[in-house]
């Protein structure tokens, strides 16, 4: 963790002078003259008579901002309420671009959180949760493909937690994903998770699940070694008909008895499961992942270069040209059906909406950011352009 004091020292400011920065006004008096001298030394031609400070230390600028917000509010152009934003738990506030060490321009990304119910009686590793509805929750960008689920992937070496949510249910995910959920009002206390169980992925192998939309009555958790802990929930739905990674990994588990034995996976948990045709893609067919893996001679889930080619062949074409073959929205283009199916699943309680940063965001204090629901001013009912860029403390011309 890097603290502000350390940053000040690295700038050559001694400890006695660092203490002066506890007064916010001192920042405005210290840094702008230095910035001005640096710009002058670079030969930048600026009319410094037109420079000004954009904080409430400048009563004229502060008055202008207040007038602007008052007018916008009177005309019902801005609203105040909760909105998803990149947020620093350590600092307790949204993290704008200028607050970040990494992740400039990164925003929230919406996922559909698929709820896969653990079939009772609960396995030994989850026996202490008896009496609760327990769900493995998987974050997906493709809810319309859930008709083709054949299993659920977990990484045997990743750490997972079980925690209660407001509905009284218990979710299982990584700690990082649970923290995002806590800041999105999933848990009873905002920003807090009550950990009921700590679990290794290997303890959850072979767990029987009831998954929404799939044609299989029961699916099982299987090992996938390419799952990353820093993206999604660490729980991954498997759709081998349309996802080359899933098809290659499922084929590996089905072929390699030693792999099954290592994690206690029985034949009944994996051998009967075949890719289910759910989307027809012109020129590729209704089992696009199978076709692509065969065409590019993908040998296993570790064949990364060939898998990338297979994914390039199937994903974009499948989304923009694919036609759904199953369910109430059969016959619709995938890009049209996606939101409809997402809405159906959320309405039925089979899924919830979940967000996390598009990629890693770190603040200048070294904190890892989450996506949080926070009260903010924002423009209009449909716009996502927030008005929460806090007045900066720089010179403006």
SEKOL-498192 format. One record per residue (C-alpha): residue in one letter; y, x, z. Coordinates in steps of 0.05 Angstrom, whole numbers, plus 5000, padded with zeros to 4 digits. Layout:
<rs>
AYXZ...
</rs>
This chain:
<rs>
X500050005000X506950274980X512650065026X520050005009X521450575057X516851035016X520250824951X527150984981X524751665003X522051814934X529051674908X531752224953X534951775005X534352035076X531751625134X538651525166X541451215102X535150805088X536650405152X543150155120X539149765069X537249245122X544148955103X543348605035X550648755019X549249505022X544649454961X550549184921X555049744944X550050314935X546350224869X551549934820X556150554822X550151004811X547850584751X554950604724X555251374729X548451434695X550650994637X557051384629X553252044628X548951754572X555151604532X554350854534X560850514515X562149954563X568349564581X567349614657X573049124669X568248574647X562648764695X560748304753X555548184807X550847594799X549447404872X553146974922X557047604940X561147414880X564146724899X566446584827X559546694797X556246324855X560845734843X559045734769X551545714783X552445154834X556544754784X551344864730X545644614773X549644024798X551143804726X543943894703X541443494763X546442934750X543942874679X536642894702X535343524662X532243904721X527143704773X524843994839X517444004856X511044394857X509144814797X504145374784X507246054786X505346784796X505846904871X505447484920X501647294984X504247915020X511547775003X510747025010X514646864947X513946794871X513647464835X518247484775X517848024720X522848484754X518848454819X512548734788X509549424781X504449174730X503548524692X510448414662X510447774621X503847524651X503646794668X498546294697X492446114656X489045444664X481545384671X476744804681X472944934745X465944664733X462444414797X454944574796X451644234855X446344614894X440044194894X437443994963X433744225003X438444815005X435245504996X434345955057X440646365041X444845725045X440945355100X446845405149X450744955102X445844375109X449443705112X454843925063X455343824988X455144544962X457644744893X457745384854X464345344816X465145664748X471845764712X471345614638X476245574580X471345154540X469544524578X467044194514X461244684511X458344464578X453444004540X449744644522X448744944592X441845244603X443145644667X448445954711X450046704714X451547094777X452347844786X447148084837X451848614866X458148194871X460447924939X461247164943X463646704997X462345975015X468545605039X470544875052X475644505009X479843885025X474743404996X469643615049X465443984997X463644715001X465145174942X462045854927X466046374889X468947074897X474047184952X479447324900X478346654866X478046294933X484946584951X487746304886X484845624903X487745654973X494745744944X493545154898X492344654954X484744654948X483944825022X486444445083X491145015103X495645275048X494046005030X488146035079X480546015068X475545885123X469546325105X463045975123X458446495092X458747185061X453547255006X451247784956X449647524887X442347744894X441647254953X443346674906X438546844849X433946274829X438045734863X436945044831X443244694806X445244014779X450544164726X455043654692X453943444619X447843884605X441543544579X437243944629X435943584695X436044234734X438444934716X437845584755X442046184774X440146814736X442647544738X448047784689X450448504700X456748454657X460447954701X467048224728X469748084797X477048104776X476847514728X474646794738X470446604799X464547084790X460446464772X459246374697X456345784660X451345964605X451745644536X447046064492X447945604432X455245814423X456446424466X453247074440X453747404509X449846834540X444546824485X443347574490X442947564566X438346954568X433747284517X433647914560X431447534622X426147144583X423247784552X423448244612X418548034666X420448644709X427648394710X425347704732X420747984785X426348424813X430647814830X425147314846X426046914782X419746514765X417546334694X419345604706X426545794720X427746114652X422246064599X422845314583X430345364570X432545404497X439445384464X441744664454X445444484389X452144184410X457244424358X456644474282X460745034250X461545014174X457845604143X454545804209X450645194233X449444864300X446845474337X452445954321X450946464376X443646524354X445646604281X450947124297X446447534343X441047534290X445947724235X448948304274X442148514302X444348464375X438748804414X440848624486X446648414530X448649154534X449649204458X457149134466X459549334397X454948854361X456448294411X463848374396X462448264323X458247654338X463747364382X469047484328X464647094280X463546494325X469246374374X475446244332X471745894276X467945474327X474345254362X478445094300X473044844252X467244644297X465243914303X462143644367X455143364358X453943044427X457142594478X462342034473X466942474431X461542654381X464442744311X471143004335X473643704320X472644174380X480144304387X481343554392X475443414439X476843984488X482443644527X479042964525X472643244555X476643634607X480242984627X473642604631X470443134676X476443174723X476842404727X469442364745X469942914798X465243384760X470843894750X477744074776X483544454745X484545164769X489345724750X489746474759X493947024727X492347164653X491047874675X492348304737X499348274766X501448774820X508148744856X512349364869X509849334941X502749404915X500548684928X495548344881X498647684858X495347004854X497446344822X500545874873X503345174873X510445264899X516644834902X521545034847X527144774804X524744694733X527244404667X525043704647X518443344658X514743704602X517944384600X514744984635X521145394634X522745504708X529645624737X527046074792X529346754767X532946944831X540047214819X539147944807X543348484840X545048884777X551548974739X552348484681X557248564623
</rs>
